[in-house]
Amino acid sequence: MTVYIDPPNWPGHGRMWSHLVSDVSYAELHAFAADMGVLRRAFERDHYDIPSHRYPDAVRAGAVEVSSREVVRLLHGAGLRRRKTHVPRG
């Protein structure tokens, strides 16, 4: 099982966030996150949002550190990338 995490470079809700992804399956990703005690509500489309203070925990648990660009490449390569859907207003 290999999951990947990018640096906590993404601001939101007064803190910085990382993205935790799998290049194999969502099942693998959900299992890894559950083992870390990450709540399922932290899953967004194709990744888990991990707050910066949990980044070291993910690495200790076995997540491989990669760049944000690499996270996107891995998701695309695995066919797991889910883009946000645009809902027109009006």
Backbone as JSON, one array per atom type, in Angstrom:
{
  "sequence": "MTVYIDPPNWPGHGRMWSHLVSDVSYAELHAFAADMGVLRRAFERDHYDIPSHRYPDAVRAGAVEVSSREVVRLLHGAGLRRRKTHVPRG",
  "N": [[0.85, -1.18, 0.0], [0.69, 2.1, -1.0], [0.49, 5.44, -0.3], [0.32, 8.96, -0.91], [1.5, 12.24, -0.04], [1.25, 15.75, -0.23], [3.12, 18.81, 0.44], [2.04, 20.93, 3.2], [0.67, 23.33, 1.84], [-1.66, 24.62, 1.24], [-4.01, 27.02, 1.93], [-6.75, 27.4, 4.22], [-9.62, 27.88, 6.19], [-8.23, 29.12, 8.29], [-5.86, 27.69, 8.59], [-3.16, 25.6, 7.31], [-3.06, 23.14, 4.69], [-2.6, 19.77, 3.52], [-2.69, 17.35, 0.82], [-3.8, 14.09, 0.71], [-3.35, 11.21, -1.11], [-4.06, 8.29, -3.18], [-2.49, 6.13, -5.54], [-3.64, 3.92, -6.47], [-6.27, 3.04, -5.53], [-9.46, 4.23, -4.26], [-10.33, 2.78, -2.1], [-7.95, 1.86, -0.92], [-6.92, 4.33, -0.1], [-8.93, 5.23, 1.68], [-8.7, 3.26, 3.66], [-6.09, 3.7, 4.64], [-6.37, 6.32, 5.64], [-8.32, 5.87, 7.6], [-6.9, 4.2, 9.35], [-5.16, 6.09, 10.33], [-6.88, 7.55, 11.81], [-8.3, 9.56, 10.62], [-11.15, 11.37, 9.85], [-13.89, 10.46, 7.74], [-15.21, 12.6, 6.61], [-13.24, 14.33, 5.86], [-12.55, 13.66, 3.34], [-12.42, 14.66, 0.02], [-13.72, 14.53, -3.02], [-11.34, 13.22, -4.45], [-9.26, 12.99, -2.73], [-7.87, 13.25, 0.61], [-8.1, 15.95, 2.84], [-5.58, 17.09, 4.82], [-4.66, 18.53, 7.82], [-1.91, 20.74, 8.56], [-0.64, 20.13, 11.02], [-0.98, 17.41, 11.21], [0.52, 16.35, 9.23], [3.2, 15.27, 9.77], [2.35, 12.92, 11.09], [1.11, 11.47, 9.05], [3.28, 10.95, 7.37], [4.89, 9.42, 9.09], [3.2, 7.23, 9.26], [3.54, 6.14, 6.83], [3.02, 7.49, 4.44], [4.16, 8.77, 1.35], [6.2, 11.49, 0.69], [5.56, 13.97, -1.65], [5.54, 16.39, -4.35], [3.01, 18.93, -4.91], [2.3, 19.04, -7.57], [3.05, 16.5, -8.37], [1.17, 14.97, -6.98], [-1.18, 15.53, -8.42], [-0.42, 14.46, -10.92], [-0.12, 11.74, -10.24], [-2.77, 11.07, -9.51], [-4.11, 11.5, -11.96], [-2.74, 9.64, -13.58], [-3.55, 7.24, -12.44], [-6.17, 7.25, -13.01], [-7.91, 8.28, -11.17], [-8.56, 10.91, -10.72], [-10.86, 13.35, -9.87], [-12.56, 15.98, -10.94], [-13.78, 19.18, -9.78], [-17.2, 19.82, -10.14], [-18.81, 22.18, -12.1], [-21.46, 24.18, -11.29], [-23.77, 25.99, -12.87], [-24.94, 29.23, -12.03], [-28.06, 30.89, -11.64]],
  "CA": [[0.0, 0.0, 0.0], [1.41, 3.36, -1.03], [-0.26, 6.68, -0.44], [1.21, 10.1, -1.11], [1.04, 13.48, 0.58], [2.01, 16.93, -0.64], [3.39, 19.71, 1.57], [0.88, 21.72, 3.63], [0.77, 24.64, 1.17], [-2.99, 25.05, 0.82], [-4.69, 27.7, 3.03], [-8.19, 27.28, 4.37], [-10.16, 27.83, 7.56], [-7.24, 29.58, 9.27], [-4.7, 26.8, 8.71], [-2.6, 25.11, 6.06], [-3.52, 21.78, 4.43], [-1.97, 18.87, 2.55], [-3.59, 16.41, 0.16], [-3.4, 12.69, 0.84], [-3.93, 10.5, -2.26], [-3.58, 6.96, -3.56], [-2.36, 5.94, -6.99], [-4.19, 2.59, -6.74], [-7.73, 2.99, -5.37], [-10.03, 4.97, -3.14], [-10.38, 1.85, -0.97], [-6.64, 1.93, -0.27], [-6.83, 5.64, 0.53], [-9.83, 5.25, 2.84], [-8.13, 2.39, 4.7], [-4.94, 4.4, 5.22], [-6.9, 7.43, 6.43], [-8.99, 5.3, 8.79], [-5.84, 3.75, 10.27], [-4.61, 7.3, 10.96], [-7.93, 8.2, 12.6], [-8.83, 10.7, 9.87], [-12.57, 11.21, 9.62], [-14.27, 10.36, 6.32], [-15.65, 13.91, 6.11], [-12.07, 15.03, 5.33], [-12.38, 13.22, 1.96], [-13.03, 15.57, -0.95], [-13.67, 14.05, -4.4], [-10.3, 12.24, -4.79], [-8.17, 13.12, -1.76], [-8.18, 13.7, 1.97], [-7.45, 17.18, 3.29], [-4.88, 16.8, 6.06], [-4.1, 19.77, 8.36], [-0.44, 20.74, 8.65], [-0.15, 19.5, 12.25], [-1.07, 15.96, 11.03], [1.45, 15.96, 8.16], [4.19, 14.3, 10.26], [1.68, 11.66, 11.4], [0.9, 10.76, 7.78], [4.59, 10.47, 6.91], [5.26, 8.31, 9.98], [2.33, 6.09, 8.95], [3.98, 5.55, 5.56], [2.74, 8.3, 3.25], [5.35, 9.22, 0.64], [6.17, 12.93, 0.45], [5.72, 14.36, -3.05], [5.09, 17.76, -4.63], [1.6, 19.06, -5.27], [2.22, 18.69, -8.99], [3.13, 15.04, -8.44], [-0.12, 14.46, -6.51], [-2.1, 15.6, -9.56], [0.05, 13.51, -11.91], [-0.44, 10.4, -9.74], [-4.22, 10.87, -9.61], [-4.44, 11.35, -13.38], [-2.17, 8.38, -14.05], [-4.32, 6.12, -11.9], [-7.57, 7.4, -13.4], [-8.68, 8.58, -9.95], [-8.79, 12.35, -10.59], [-12.24, 13.81, -9.99], [-12.6, 17.44, -10.94], [-14.97, 19.84, -9.25], [-18.19, 20.08, -11.17], [-19.28, 23.57, -12.09], [-22.91, 24.3, -11.33], [-24.08, 27.37, -13.25], [-25.92, 29.95, -11.2], [-28.88, 31.78, -12.35]],
  "C": [[0.89, 1.24, 0.0], [0.42, 4.5, -1.19], [0.75, 7.81, -0.44], [0.61, 11.33, -0.46], [1.9, 14.63, 0.07], [2.22, 17.84, 0.57], [2.15, 20.52, 1.95], [0.98, 23.16, 3.12], [-0.58, 25.25, 0.85], [-3.74, 25.69, 1.99], [-6.19, 27.44, 3.03], [-8.58, 27.18, 5.82], [-9.1, 28.16, 8.6], [-6.05, 28.66, 9.48], [-4.23, 26.38, 7.33], [-2.91, 23.62, 5.94], [-2.64, 21.08, 3.41], [-3.06, 18.02, 1.92], [-3.0, 15.01, 0.25], [-4.12, 11.92, -0.26], [-3.35, 9.1, -2.39], [-3.41, 6.94, -5.07], [-2.9, 4.57, -7.39], [-5.73, 2.59, -6.67], [-8.18, 3.88, -4.21], [-10.11, 4.08, -1.91], [-9.08, 1.88, -0.19], [-6.51, 3.24, 0.51], [-7.7, 5.71, 1.78], [-9.28, 4.39, 3.99], [-6.97, 3.07, 5.4], [-5.42, 5.52, 6.14], [-7.56, 6.92, 7.71], [-7.97, 4.83, 9.81], [-5.19, 4.92, 10.99], [-5.63, 7.99, 11.87], [-8.5, 9.43, 11.93], [-10.3, 10.42, 9.56], [-12.9, 11.23, 8.13], [-14.72, 11.71, 5.76], [-14.48, 14.75, 5.58], [-11.78, 14.62, 3.88], [-13.12, 14.17, 1.04], [-12.73, 15.1, -2.37], [-12.64, 12.94, -4.65], [-9.12, 12.26, -3.83], [-8.72, 13.43, -0.38], [-7.43, 15.0, 2.22], [-6.89, 16.9, 4.68], [-4.3, 18.11, 6.61], [-2.6, 19.62, 8.63], [0.07, 20.04, 9.91], [-0.21, 17.97, 12.16], [-0.13, 15.44, 9.94], [2.52, 14.97, 8.66], [3.59, 12.93, 10.6], [1.5, 10.82, 10.14], [2.21, 10.18, 7.26], [5.06, 9.3, 7.78], [4.45, 7.05, 9.68], [2.66, 5.47, 7.6], [3.66, 6.33, 4.31], [4.06, 8.81, 2.66], [5.2, 10.71, 0.33], [6.47, 13.22, -1.02], [5.25, 15.81, -3.21], [3.6, 17.76, -4.96], [1.38, 18.7, -6.73], [2.23, 17.17, -9.16], [1.83, 14.39, -7.97], [-1.11, 14.44, -7.67], [-1.7, 14.59, -10.62], [-0.31, 12.08, -11.51], [-1.94, 10.11, -9.87], [-4.64, 10.67, -11.07], [-3.97, 10.0, -13.91], [-2.96, 7.16, -13.61], [-5.79, 6.17, -12.34], [-8.48, 7.74, -12.24], [-9.0, 10.07, -9.79], [-10.25, 12.66, -10.81], [-12.24, 15.32, -9.88], [-13.87, 17.96, -10.28], [-15.93, 20.04, -10.4], [-18.71, 21.5, -11.0], [-20.8, 23.57, -12.22], [-23.24, 25.75, -11.67], [-25.14, 27.99, -12.34], [-26.87, 30.71, -12.12], [-30.15, 31.33, -12.85]]
}
